[in-house]
């Protein structure tokens, strides 16, 4: 009977060994690797086992992990547990995503109650993020001032990245009963066809506005130009918008709007050529048509600043296909450019505008430009110190400006420009304005 007892003792010893190895060693286990947003509030590290150990690493203090202190990047966290047979450890990673930047400077805004619903997505989102606005009267980033109601409210900008991390900023906005600026739109018009060159939009007016612009299909160049080729054939609704004054406290978003149409199609006339040639004291306009059918008349329009509009100076009756026309403008201001366009009016009252041409009856005698024509650069030489220059295209649009610190000679680097004739406006330190022609090839 000795042998069975020996077997029992051996079995008990084996159980003791199993228990010893099972409970003598802690077999420490760390949490899974995790990812947190930069800016996340400090949080407790709690899921390592057995409990009661110590966490350590960048951003760790008293068992708490602070992503702001740790900073963006991958951080190895060490968990140490004091077992019966000494310290046991394991590691895991916490990845802190890069901080999200607010992509624009927010400002306190004020809206008129009658301002039409408007987009407030003024912030361009950084890569892999989305930008949303929220607050009273805001739906899908569109603000409805009448829904928000008169009073002071709060709007919030939220930027969310592809890790679902967010950053927010809130500012007040106000809605009041101030009436929006009054606006007057130009009349409806017809452009001959999609081959017509882009032209300045004029005729809209708002006496109380500090900023005006046009918008709609085919409108380009910061809301000033209509491009028939972009718009395509058909009737297009164009919106003229006028903004009122800002205040010291608020950026005022108070707009008045009106609409008109530009039809891209074909008038019963084809303008073949239109040019302006300057002599010493006057400017000669010439134009030709290759086709006319039931066409009524031309109105010759003139401007010293096309952005501000044109005035009618002469009416010329239509003739027949293949006709040549001319007009001599003797009311010129020497040394100042004059811009012209033709308003071509059909029997039914529809009309279209020609391209804009310009001429300079007399240049500045105290200024020389070389080389002229120029391609990449040119030099200005003046008898009087210059304070600045402006380069203006054939439509009267400013395309380049540069300040000059009271120099008589200055080399100017040209931006990339289409070949053509440009107007160079110079200003001296005595505030004298001069104009010269610059040919770019």
C-alpha positions as CSV (number, residue, x, y, z in Angstrom):
1,X,0.0,0.0,0.0
2,X,3.0,2.3,-0.1
3,X,3.0,2.9,-3.8
4,X,-0.5,4.5,-4.0
5,X,0.5,7.0,-1.2
6,X,3.6,7.9,-3.0
7,X,1.6,8.7,-6.1
8,X,-0.7,10.9,-4.1
9,X,2.2,12.9,-2.7
10,X,3.7,13.4,-6.1
11,X,0.3,14.7,-7.4
12,X,0.1,17.2,-4.5
13,X,3.6,18.5,-5.3
14,X,2.7,19.0,-8.9
15,X,-0.4,21.0,-8.0
16,X,1.8,23.1,-5.7
17,X,4.2,23.8,-8.5
18,X,1.4,24.8,-10.8
19,X,-0.1,27.1,-8.2
20,X,3.4,28.6,-7.5
21,X,4.1,29.4,-11.1
22,X,0.6,30.6,-11.7
23,X,0.5,33.1,-8.8
24,X,4.2,33.6,-8.2
25,X,4.5,35.5,-11.5
26,X,2.2,38.4,-12.3
27,X,2.2,37.9,-16.1
28,X,1.8,41.7,-16.7
29,X,-0.5,42.7,-19.6
30,X,-0.5,46.2,-21.2
31,X,-3.4,48.0,-22.9
32,X,-3.7,47.9,-26.7
33,X,-2.0,50.7,-28.6
34,X,-4.2,53.8,-28.9
35,X,-4.5,57.1,-30.7
36,X,-5.7,60.3,-29.2
37,X,-6.1,63.9,-30.4
38,X,-3.7,66.6,-29.6
39,X,-5.5,68.8,-27.1
40,X,-7.5,65.9,-25.5
41,X,-7.9,66.6,-21.8
42,X,-5.6,64.5,-19.5
43,X,-7.0,61.0,-18.8
44,X,-6.2,58.2,-16.4
45,X,-4.3,55.1,-17.7
46,X,-6.3,52.2,-16.1
47,X,-6.5,49.1,-18.3
48,X,-3.1,47.4,-17.6
49,X,-3.2,44.2,-15.5
50,X,-2.6,43.4,-12.7
51,X,-3.7,46.7,-11.3
52,X,-1.5,48.6,-8.9
53,X,1.5,49.1,-11.2
54,X,3.1,52.4,-12.3
55,X,2.9,54.0,-15.7
56,X,5.8,56.1,-17.0
57,X,6.7,57.9,-20.2
58,X,6.5,61.3,-21.9
59,X,3.3,63.0,-20.9
60,X,2.6,60.7,-18.0
61,X,2.2,61.9,-14.4
62,X,0.6,60.2,-11.5
63,X,-1.1,57.7,-13.7
64,X,-2.5,60.4,-16.1
65,X,-1.6,60.9,-19.7
66,X,-1.6,64.5,-21.0
67,X,-1.5,64.7,-24.8
68,X,-0.8,68.4,-24.8
69,X,2.4,67.9,-22.8
70,X,3.4,64.8,-24.7
71,X,3.0,66.6,-28.1
72,X,2.3,65.1,-31.5
73,X,3.9,61.7,-32.4
74,X,4.2,58.1,-31.1
75,X,5.0,57.8,-27.4
76,X,6.1,54.5,-25.7
77,X,4.4,54.1,-22.3
78,X,6.0,51.7,-19.8
79,X,3.9,49.8,-17.2
80,X,5.9,48.4,-14.2
81,X,4.4,46.0,-11.7
82,X,6.2,44.9,-8.5
83,X,5.6,41.1,-8.4
84,X,6.7,38.6,-5.8
85,X,9.8,37.8,-7.8
86,X,10.8,41.4,-8.8
87,X,9.5,44.1,-11.1
88,X,7.7,43.0,-14.3
89,X,7.1,45.4,-17.2
90,X,5.3,45.8,-20.6
91,X,5.0,48.7,-23.0
92,X,2.3,50.1,-25.3
93,X,2.1,53.1,-27.6
94,X,0.0,56.2,-27.5
95,X,-0.1,58.1,-30.8
96,X,-0.9,61.8,-30.4
97,X,-2.2,63.2,-33.7
98,X,-0.9,66.6,-34.9
99,X,-2.7,69.7,-33.6
100,X,-5.4,71.2,-35.8
101,X,-5.0,74.8,-36.8
102,X,-7.9,77.2,-37.2
103,X,-7.4,78.0,-40.9
104,X,-8.5,81.7,-40.7
105,X,-9.0,84.6,-38.4
106,X,-12.5,84.8,-37.1
107,X,-14.2,88.2,-36.7
108,X,-17.2,89.5,-34.9
109,X,-19.9,89.8,-37.6
110,X,-23.1,91.9,-37.9
111,X,-25.9,91.1,-40.4
112,X,-28.9,93.1,-41.5
113,X,-32.2,91.3,-40.9
114,X,-33.1,91.6,-44.6
115,X,-29.8,90.3,-45.9
116,X,-30.5,87.3,-48.1
117,X,-29.3,83.9,-46.9
118,X,-25.5,83.7,-47.4
119,X,-22.7,81.2,-47.2
120,X,-20.3,81.7,-44.3
121,X,-17.8,79.1,-45.4
122,X,-15.0,81.8,-45.6
123,X,-12.4,79.4,-44.1
124,X,-10.7,77.1,-46.5
125,X,-10.2,73.8,-44.7
126,X,-6.6,72.4,-44.4
127,X,-5.8,69.1,-46.0
128,X,-7.9,66.2,-44.8
129,X,-10.2,68.3,-42.7
130,X,-13.7,69.7,-42.9
131,X,-14.9,73.1,-41.7
132,X,-18.4,73.6,-40.4
133,X,-20.3,76.5,-38.8
134,X,-23.1,76.2,-36.3
135,X,-25.3,78.6,-34.4
136,X,-28.8,80.2,-34.4
137,X,-30.0,80.5,-38.0
138,X,-27.2,78.5,-39.5
139,X,-28.0,75.4,-41.6
140,X,-25.4,73.6,-43.8
141,X,-23.0,76.6,-43.4
142,X,-25.7,78.9,-44.7
143,X,-26.8,81.8,-42.4
144,X,-30.4,82.9,-42.5
145,X,-30.4,86.3,-40.6
146,X,-34.2,86.4,-40.5
147,X,-34.2,83.0,-38.8
148,X,-31.6,84.0,-36.3
149,X,-33.6,87.1,-35.4
150,X,-32.6,90.5,-34.1
151,X,-30.1,90.3,-31.3
152,X,-26.6,89.1,-30.3
153,X,-25.9,85.4,-30.9
154,X,-22.9,83.0,-30.9
155,X,-21.5,81.2,-33.9
156,X,-19.0,78.4,-33.7
157,X,-16.4,77.2,-36.3
158,X,-15.5,73.5,-36.0
159,X,-12.6,72.0,-37.8
160,X,-12.6,68.1,-37.9
161,X,-9.7,66.0,-39.3
162,X,-9.8,62.4,-40.7
163,X,-9.0,61.1,-37.2
164,X,-12.2,62.7,-36.0
165,X,-10.3,65.2,-33.9
166,X,-11.8,68.6,-33.6
167,X,-10.9,72.2,-32.7
168,X,-13.5,74.9,-32.2
169,X,-13.7,78.6,-31.8
170,X,-16.7,80.7,-31.1
171,X,-17.4,84.4,-31.5
172,X,-20.6,86.6,-31.3
173,X,-22.5,87.8,-34.2
174,X,-25.4,90.4,-34.2
175,X,-28.5,90.8,-36.3
176,X,-30.1,94.3,-36.4
177,X,-32.8,96.2,-38.3
178,X,-30.4,98.3,-40.4
179,X,-31.7,98.3,-44.0
180,X,-29.3,96.9,-46.6
181,X,-27.7,99.1,-49.2
182,X,-30.0,100.2,-52.1
183,X,-28.8,98.7,-55.4
184,X,-29.6,99.3,-59.1
185,X,-28.8,96.7,-61.7
186,X,-27.8,97.3,-65.3
187,X,-30.3,96.3,-67.9
188,X,-30.5,92.9,-69.5
189,X,-28.1,92.5,-72.4
190,X,-27.1,90.1,-75.2
191,X,-23.5,89.1,-76.1
192,X,-23.0,88.2,-79.7
193,X,-21.5,84.7,-79.2
194,X,-19.1,82.7,-77.1
195,X,-16.2,84.0,-79.2
196,X,-16.7,87.4,-77.8
197,X,-13.7,88.5,-75.6
198,X,-14.3,88.8,-71.8
199,X,-15.5,92.2,-70.9
200,X,-16.0,94.4,-67.8
201,X,-19.4,94.3,-66.1
202,X,-20.6,97.9,-65.5
203,X,-23.8,99.7,-64.8
204,X,-24.6,98.5,-61.3
205,X,-24.7,101.2,-58.7
206,X,-25.2,101.6,-55.0
207,X,-24.5,105.0,-53.4
208,X,-24.1,103.7,-49.9
209,X,-21.9,100.7,-50.5
210,X,-18.3,100.2,-49.6
211,X,-17.9,97.2,-51.8
212,X,-19.7,95.9,-54.9
213,X,-19.2,92.9,-57.1
214,X,-21.0,90.7,-59.6
215,X,-21.5,86.9,-59.4
216,X,-22.9,84.1,-61.6
217,X,-21.9,81.7,-64.3
218,X,-19.3,83.3,-66.5
219,X,-18.3,86.0,-64.0
220,X,-14.5,86.0,-63.3
221,X,-11.6,88.3,-62.1
222,X,-12.9,89.0,-58.6
223,X,-16.5,89.7,-59.7
224,X,-15.7,92.3,-62.3
225,X,-15.6,90.5,-65.7
226,X,-18.0,88.3,-67.8
227,X,-16.5,85.6,-70.0
228,X,-19.0,84.4,-72.6
229,X,-16.9,81.3,-73.4
230,X,-17.2,80.1,-69.7
231,X,-20.9,80.9,-69.5
232,X,-21.8,79.2,-72.8
233,X,-24.8,80.0,-75.0
234,X,-28.1,80.8,-73.3
235,X,-29.5,83.2,-70.8
236,X,-27.5,83.7,-67.6
237,X,-28.7,85.4,-64.4
238,X,-26.1,87.7,-62.9
239,X,-26.3,89.0,-59.3
240,X,-25.0,92.4,-58.4
241,X,-24.1,92.7,-54.7
242,X,-23.4,95.8,-52.6
243,X,-22.0,95.7,-49.1
244,X,-22.4,98.4,-46.4
245,X,-19.9,99.9,-44.0
246,X,-18.1,98.1,-41.2
247,X,-18.1,99.4,-37.7
248,X,-15.3,99.5,-35.1
249,X,-16.8,96.5,-33.3
250,X,-18.2,94.4,-36.0
251,X,-17.4,93.4,-39.6
252,X,-20.8,94.2,-41.2
253,X,-22.2,91.6,-43.5
254,X,-25.1,93.7,-44.8
255,X,-25.8,93.2,-48.4
256,X,-28.2,94.5,-51.0
257,X,-28.7,92.5,-54.2
258,X,-30.4,92.7,-57.6
259,X,-30.3,90.5,-60.7
260,X,-30.1,90.9,-64.4
261,X,-29.5,88.6,-67.4
262,X,-26.8,88.3,-70.0
263,X,-27.8,86.2,-73.0
264,X,-25.1,84.6,-75.0
265,X,-26.3,84.1,-78.5
266,X,-26.3,86.1,-81.7
267,X,-27.4,89.6,-82.6
268,X,-28.2,90.3,-86.2
269,X,-24.7,92.0,-86.6
270,X,-21.1,90.8,-86.7
271,X,-18.5,93.3,-85.7
272,X,-15.4,92.7,-87.7
273,X,-13.0,95.3,-86.3
274,X,-12.9,98.1,-83.7
275,X,-9.9,100.3,-83.0
276,X,-8.8,103.6,-81.5
277,X,-6.0,105.8,-82.8
278,X,-4.6,108.8,-81.1
279,X,-3.3,111.9,-82.8
280,X,-2.0,115.0,-81.0
281,X,-5.3,116.4,-79.8
282,X,-8.0,113.9,-80.6
283,X,-8.8,110.2,-80.9
284,X,-10.1,108.6,-84.0
285,X,-12.5,105.5,-83.7
286,X,-13.0,103.1,-86.6
287,X,-15.0,99.9,-86.8
288,X,-16.4,97.6,-89.5
289,X,-19.2,95.0,-89.8
290,X,-19.3,91.9,-91.9
291,X,-23.0,91.2,-91.3
292,X,-26.1,93.4,-90.5
293,X,-29.7,92.4,-90.7
294,X,-32.5,94.6,-89.3
295,X,-29.9,96.2,-87.1
296,X,-30.7,99.6,-85.6
297,X,-27.8,101.7,-84.3
298,X,-24.5,102.0,-82.4
299,X,-23.9,104.0,-79.2
300,X,-20.3,105.1,-78.7
301,X,-19.5,105.0,-75.0
302,X,-16.4,106.5,-73.3
303,X,-14.8,106.1,-69.9
304,X,-11.7,107.3,-68.1
305,X,-12.0,104.3,-65.7
306,X,-13.9,101.3,-67.1
307,X,-14.4,99.8,-63.6
308,X,-16.6,102.8,-62.8
309,X,-18.6,102.6,-66.0
310,X,-19.1,104.3,-69.4
311,X,-21.1,107.3,-70.7
312,X,-22.7,107.7,-74.1
313,X,-21.0,110.3,-76.3
314,X,-22.4,109.6,-79.7
315,X,-25.1,107.7,-81.6
316,X,-24.4,106.2,-85.1
317,X,-27.1,104.7,-87.3
318,X,-26.6,101.2,-88.7
319,X,-26.1,100.8,-92.5
320,X,-25.6,97.5,-94.3
321,X,-23.4,94.4,-94.1
322,X,-19.8,95.2,-94.8
323,X,-20.1,98.9,-93.7
324,X,-17.3,101.0,-92.3
325,X,-17.9,103.5,-89.5
326,X,-15.9,106.2,-87.8
327,X,-16.1,108.8,-85.1
328,X,-13.7,111.5,-84.1
329,X,-13.5,112.3,-80.4
330,X,-12.1,115.9,-80.0
331,X,-12.9,116.1,-76.3
332,X,-9.7,114.5,-75.0
333,X,-7.5,115.2,-72.1
334,X,-3.8,115.1,-73.1
335,X,-1.8,112.6,-71.2
336,X,-4.9,110.7,-69.9
337,X,-6.0,107.4,-71.4
338,X,-9.5,107.2,-72.9
339,X,-11.5,103.9,-73.1
340,X,-14.2,103.3,-75.6
341,X,-16.8,100.5,-76.4
342,X,-19.7,100.2,-78.8
343,X,-23.2,99.4,-77.6
344,X,-24.9,97.6,-80.5
345,X,-28.7,97.9,-80.3
346,X,-31.1,95.8,-82.3
347,X,-34.6,96.9,-83.5
348,X,-36.2,95.0,-80.6
349,X,-34.1,96.8,-78.0
350,X,-31.7,94.0,-77.2
351,X,-28.1,95.0,-77.3
352,X,-24.5,93.7,-76.9
353,X,-21.2,95.4,-76.1
354,X,-18.0,95.3,-78.2
355,X,-14.6,94.8,-76.7
356,X,-13.0,97.8,-75.0
357,X,-10.4,99.8,-76.9
358,X,-8.3,102.6,-75.6
359,X,-5.9,105.3,-76.8
360,X,-3.5,107.8,-75.2
361,X,-3.5,111.2,-76.9
362,X,-0.2,112.3,-75.5
363,X,2.3,110.6,-73.3
364,X,4.5,111.9,-70.6
365,X,7.5,113.9,-72.0
366,X,9.4,113.5,-68.7
367,X,9.5,109.7,-68.8
368,X,11.2,107.1,-71.0
369,X,10.8,103.3,-71.1
370,X,13.3,100.8,-72.5
371,X,13.2,98.3,-74.0
372,X,9.7,98.9,-75.4
373,X,8.5,96.3,-76.6
374,X,9.5,94.4,-73.5
375,X,9.2,90.7,-72.6
376,X,10.5,90.0,-69.1
377,X,11.6,93.4,-67.7
378,X,11.8,97.1,-68.6
379,X,13.4,100.2,-67.1
380,X,11.7,103.5,-66.4
381,X,13.8,106.7,-66.5
382,X,12.1,109.8,-65.2
383,X,13.2,113.4,-64.7
384,X,11.3,113.5,-61.4
385,X,11.5,111.0,-58.5
386,X,8.8,108.3,-58.8
387,X,6.8,106.9,-55.9
388,X,4.9,104.1,-57.7
389,X,3.8,102.5,-61.0
390,X,0.6,100.6,-62.1
391,X,0.3,98.4,-65.2
392,X,-3.2,98.3,-66.6
393,X,-4.6,96.0,-69.4
394,X,-6.7,97.0,-72.4
395,X,-9.9,96.5,-70.3
396,X,-8.8,99.0,-67.7
397,X,-8.1,96.3,-65.1
398,X,-5.1,96.8,-62.8
399,X,-2.8,93.8,-63.2
400,X,0.4,94.9,-61.5
401,X,1.5,97.7,-59.1
402,X,4.7,98.5,-57.4
403,X,5.9,101.1,-54.9
404,X,9.1,103.0,-55.8
405,X,11.1,104.8,-53.1
406,X,11.7,108.2,-54.8
407,X,13.9,106.9,-57.6
408,X,14.4,108.4,-61.0
409,X,15.5,105.1,-62.6
410,X,13.8,101.8,-61.8
411,X,14.0,98.3,-63.4
412,X,10.6,96.5,-63.3
413,X,10.2,92.8,-63.5
414,X,7.1,91.9,-65.6
415,X,4.7,89.2,-64.5
416,X,3.7,86.6,-67.1
417,X,1.4,88.5,-69.4
418,X,-0.3,87.9,-72.8
419,X,1.3,89.9,-75.6
420,X,-0.3,93.2,-76.3
421,X,-0.4,96.9,-75.5
422,X,-0.6,97.9,-71.9
423,X,-1.0,101.2,-70.1
424,X,1.8,102.2,-67.7
425,X,0.6,104.7,-65.0
426,X,3.4,106.4,-63.1
427,X,3.1,108.6,-60.0
428,X,5.8,111.0,-58.8
429,X,6.7,112.0,-55.3
430,X,4.8,115.2,-56.0
431,X,1.6,113.2,-56.7
432,X,1.7,113.9,-60.4
433,X,0.1,111.1,-62.5
434,X,1.5,110.3,-66.0
435,X,0.6,107.6,-68.6
436,X,2.6,105.8,-71.2
437,X,2.2,102.9,-73.6
438,X,4.1,99.7,-72.9
439,X,4.2,96.9,-75.5
440,X,4.6,93.4,-74.2
441,X,5.8,90.7,-76.6
